[in-house]
Amino acid sequence: MNRRAIEAGSVPAAIEAIARADGGRLLSHLVGDIRDFQLAEDSLQDALESALIHWGRNGLPASPQGWLMQTARRKAIDRLRRASNFRVKSVEIAQLIELENQSDEEVYMGPIADERLKLIFICCHPALDRKTCVALTLRSVCGLKTEEIADAYLDGHDAMAQRLVRARHKITKAGIAYEVPEPDGWAERLESVLAVIYLTFNEGYASGSEAHIRANLCEEAIRLGRLLKDLCPWEAEVEGLLALMLLHHARRVARLGPSGEIVSLEDQKRKLWDRVLIDEGAALVDMALRRGRAGPYQLQAAIIALHSEAPSFGETDWQQIAALYRALATTAENPVFELNRIVAISYAESAERALSMLGPLAQALAQYQPFHAVRADLLVRTGGHEEARAAYKSAIALSQSNAEKLFLAAKMQALG
């Protein structure tokens, strides 16, 4: 295909595809060149906007990524020249001009070869609190929307937007240097890096898209998890996170029915589960737990392993799952862990007892769809059909995807 002959109408789609596939690598190089995350981000955005004009007129260049990198560096120089402290910035300008003649192959890669993983480590700076740096990384590196990040943390959308703005101001005001850490600096960032990968994977299954499962996000998170395991082969929580993702992803084919509706764990066809991924995930769980440092990712992976290895839903070891959720609750104050423990208790003991335990979670999880879906299910199992109908309506109103709405509507319709 002749790149110069590309139709102008397809340029925006091409730019979007390049930004999605290579944005992390380009931003990582720019952060390394400029040593200023905000300036790098702004300059890359400037370059993408310039590409819309220039590529729309002339077609795609021979190396779109190289064009964007060179243009972003020039945009950074322009921004630095316009800065009030131009003289202070003159050394940085000279360095950027010198870099314009440097090929990507000449850049020192360091111990972290993958550009996206490198940028995640860069962004998970210890000068920022964990929640803030994870949120910034998810927004800037992984491309999640502010609303998606807020939902992952059960926060309000406006509150998360304000947190991100305050964080950027703090970075600029404090002059926080974004640099690739050497191996001896990984430990203080590892917890945040794990959280970024975990929440990226979660968003793949919490998608509001029609497809419900954003496989590209899930597979990218798994890829990053594998790379991180190679970098940190001694870390049990890295093994636990990778196991957790593999065991979840092993059930992806069985999660949706013929009409695109969600299929509950109880009704999934277990023969559709990917046994290769299950075996790999289960082996990783065993390896991690043998290290004797059980953390939240290992405990969650152990729970999913019990589900994955049970011959049927009825033969699941619900007592052990409830015990694991109790242990998980001691690692973090997360009401979702307690909600899941209550579900396990409903099968290990009784739905009546489980229903009586939901009250204390009502306020914290008022905007959390699964809370209302669980409450509806427990009400159905204890004979409270009218209350269950109202709970299903609340769950449907909070659902972000058509697959969830179809599933919940079918459950409500079954009440008559």
N, C-alpha and C positions, 0 to 999 in steps of 0.2 A: 504493500500500500504506500502511495506517495503521501508523505506527511504534509508536504506543502499544499497538497490539493484537498486536504480535509475540509469538509464543510464547516462553516463558521458555527452552524447550529449545534454541532456535536462537541464543540470546544468546552463549554461548561461541564458537560458530563465527563470529558477526559480529565479536566482539572480536578473535579471532585474525586475521581477514581485514583489519580496520582496522589492527591492529598491524603486520602484514606490509606493507601498502600504504603506510601513513602514519607508521609508527614513526620512520623516519629524519627526516622533516620535523619531527615533534613534538619529537624529542630534540634536533635542531639548534636549534630555537627556545628550548627550555629551557636548553640549554648557554649560548646567547647571553644569556639572561635572568639565569641563576644564576651563571655563570662558574665552575661547579664540575661537572665531568663526572660524578663519582660521585654527587653529590647529585641531579643531573638524572636520571640513570639510575634511581636508587632511587625518586625521586618519581614518575616515569612508571610504574614498576612498581606503586607504591602506587595510582596512579590507575586502572590496568587492573584491579587486584584490586577496587577500589571499584565499577568499572563492572559487574563480575559480579553484585554484590549489587543495586545500584540499578537497572540495566537489566533484570535478571531480574525485579524487582518491578514496574517501571513501563514497560518497553519502551525501545527506543532513543530518545534525545533527537533533537530536530530537527537538531542539528549534533553528531554524535558526536565529531568531532575537536576542536571547540571546547569541548565538555564535558570531554574528557580534558585539554586544555591548561589550562583553568581549574582543574580538580581537582588536576592535577599541581603547579601553582603553589601552591595552598593546602597540599598535602602538603609541599612544600618549606618553606613558612613554618612549618608545625607542627614539622618536623624541626629547623629553625634555632632555634625557640623552646625546644626540649628540649635543645639543645646547651649544654654547660657554659660556653662563652664567649658567652652570649646577648648581652651588652652589645656585644661586638665585632661581632656579626652584626646588630645592630639596624638599621644602615644598609641592609644587603642586604634585610632584611624589608620595610622601607619601600619600597624600589624594587620589590619583587615585588608588594606591595599596589597600588602605582601601576599596574603592568603589567596587573593584573586587569581594568582598565577600558580597556585598549588593544587595538584589533583587530589581527589579523595583518597587515592591509594597511598599518598604520602602522609596522611594523617595517622598519628599513633593511635591504635585501637585500644591498647591497654588490656587488662585481664578480662574485661567484659566485651566480647566481640559483637554481640547483637545490639543494634542501635536502639531498639525500643526498650530492651531491658536496661541498657546503660542509662537511658534518659529517665527511666523510673527510679533508678538508684540516685541519679542527680537530683531529681525533684523531691525525693523523700528526705529532705534536709532536717537534721536533728534540731536546728534552731526553731523550727515550727512544731506546734503540737501535732500529734499523730493524726487526729481527725482532719485538721486543716491541710496538712501536706498530702494526705491521701486524696482528699477532695480535689485539691488543685491538680494533682497528677491525673486523676480520672478525667478531669475536664480538659486539660491541655494535651496530655499524651494519648489517652485512650479514647478521646472523642465523645465521652458521655455527656449528655445534656445536664444542666444544673438541676432540672426537675428530677431526672433519673437518679442523680447522686443524693438529692434530698430524700427521695423515697427509700433508697437503700439504707439511709440512716434514720428513717422514720422522723425526719425533720420537715418543717414547713419550707416551701419553695423560696419564699422571700428571705427567710432566715439563712438558708444556705447561700443564696446569692450575696447577701451582705457579708457572710463569712469569707467568701471568695474575694470580694472587693477589699475587705480589711486585710486579708493575707497578702494581696498584691501590694497594697500600700506599705505594709510592714517590710516586705522584701526590698522595696525600693528605698524606703527611709533608712533601714538598717544596713543597706548595702550588702545583703547576704550573697555570698559568692557561690554560684552553682558550678561545681566541679565534679568530675568523675572521681569517686572515692577509690582508694587502693584497698586491697583485701582486708587490711587491719581496720578499715573504717566501715566495713559492711555490717558488722554486728549491730551497731546502733541504728541502722536503717532497715534491718531485715524485717522487723515486725510490720513496718509500714509498707514495704515492698510486697510482703505476703498479702496484706490487706488489699492492696491495689489489684493484684492478680485475682484474688478471691471475689472481690466485688465486680470485677470485669466479667468473670465467669457467671456470677449470679445474675448480672444484668442480661446475659444471654438467655436466661430462662425466665426473667421477669419482664420480658419484652412486651411492649404494648403494640407491637406490629401484628399484622394479620397472620404472619407465619408463626407467631407465638415464640418460637425458638430461633434466636439469632445465632445460627451455627458458627458464623465467622468469629463472633466474640468468644464463644465457648472454646473453639479450636485454637484461637490465638492465646487465650489464657492457659490452656493445656500446653501449648508450645513453650510459653514463657516458664511454666512450671517445670517442664523437663530441662530447660536450659539452667534454671536456678538450681535444680538438683545436681546437675553436673558441676556447677560452680561451688556448691556447698554440700558435698556428699555426706557430711557428718551431722547435718541439721535434721533432727527428727520431725520438726514442724513443717519443713519443706517437703519431706516425704509424705507427711500427713495430708498436706494441701493437695499435692499431686494425686494421691490416692482418692481423696474426696471428689475431685473433679472427674477422674476416670470412672469411678463407680456411678456417679450421677449420670455422666454422659453415656454410659453403657445402656441406659434405659431409654434413650432419646427416641428410637423408632416406635416404641410401644406407648409413648406419652399421648399421642393424638389419635382420635378415631377417624373414620372415613369422612365425616362432615367437618373435620377440623376442630372438633371439640376435645377438651382434655379428657383423658381416661385416667380414672383414679388408680392408685397403686393396687387396690384390691382387685380391680377388673383388668389390669394389664396382662397381656399374654407374655408370660415369662420366657417362652421359647424365642421371642423376638429380642430379648436382651443380648447384648454383645458379651459373650462369655470370655473372650480374649481380654477385653478391658477389665472385666470383673476379676479375672484371675490375677492380672497385673496389679490392680488396685488392692486386692486382698493381700497379696504378697508384700506390697509396700506398707500396708497397715501393720502387718506382723513385724516387719523389719523396724518400723518406727517405734512401736510400743516396746519392743525388746530393749530399746536404748534407755528405758526407764525414766523418760521425761515427758510424760503425757501432757500435751497441750490441747487447746480447743480444736485445732484442725484434725489432730489425730483422733480425738474423741468423736467428732462428727463423722470422720471416715469410718471409724469402728461401727457406728450406728448404721451407716449406709451399707457396710459390709454384711451386717446381720440381715438386713432386708434383702440384699442381693443373693445371699447364700441360702435363704429359707426356701424350701420346696414349694411353699404356697403361702398366701397371706395368713391363713388360719394357723399355720405352723411356725409363724414368726415368734421369736423369743422376746415378747413384749416386756417381760420382767427385766431382762437385761438392758433392753433399750431404755426403759424408764430410769434404771440405775445410772446408765451412761449420761442421760440428760441431766440427772441430779448432779453428777460430777462436773458436767459441762457448765452448769449454772454457777459453780464456784469459781470459774475462770474469768467470768465477766458478768456485769449487770446487764443482761439482755433478756427482756421479757419474752422474746420469741423462743428462747430455749425453754422457758417454763411452759409456754403454750404447747410446744411439741412434747414435753414431758407429760402434760395433761392428756394429750391424745394417746400416748402410750399407756397411761394408767387406765384410760377408758376401755382398752382391750385386755390389759393385764388383770384388771379388777372389775370395774363396772362403769357404765356411762353415767350413772347417777352420781357416783363420787366425783368423776371428772367434771361434770357440769357444776357441781358445788364449788369447785376450785377456780372457776373462771372469773368470779367477781373481782378479785384484786387486780386483774389485768385489764379490766374494761376501759379505764381511763387512758392508760399508757398505749393501748392498741386500738383506740377508737377509730383511727383512720387506716388501720391495717386490715386489708381485705380478708386474709386467712383467718383472723380472729372471728369474724362474723360467720365465715363458712364453717369453721369448727363448731361454733356455738349452735348453728343451725343443725348440723349433723347430730350433735349430742341431744338436742331437743327432739329431733325425729326419733332417735333411738330410745328416748324416755317417754315418748307419747305426747310431747308438747307441740303438736303440728301447727297451730296458729302462730305461736311464738316463732317457730322455725320458719314459717313463711316470711315473717317480718325480718328475721335475721338474713334469710337468703336475699331479700330485696336490698338490704344494706350492703351485702357482699357484692351483688351485681352492680350497684351504684359506684362502688369503689374499684371495680375491675378495670384493668387497663387494656385488656385484649379481648377480641371476639371469642377466642377459644375458651377463656374463663367464663365469659357470659353465657355461652352455649351450655357449658357443663353445669353451671349453677341454675340456669333456667330449667334445664331438664330435671334437676333434682327437685326444684320447687314444683314443677308441673306434676311430678310423680306423687305429690301429696294430695292431688285431686282438687 
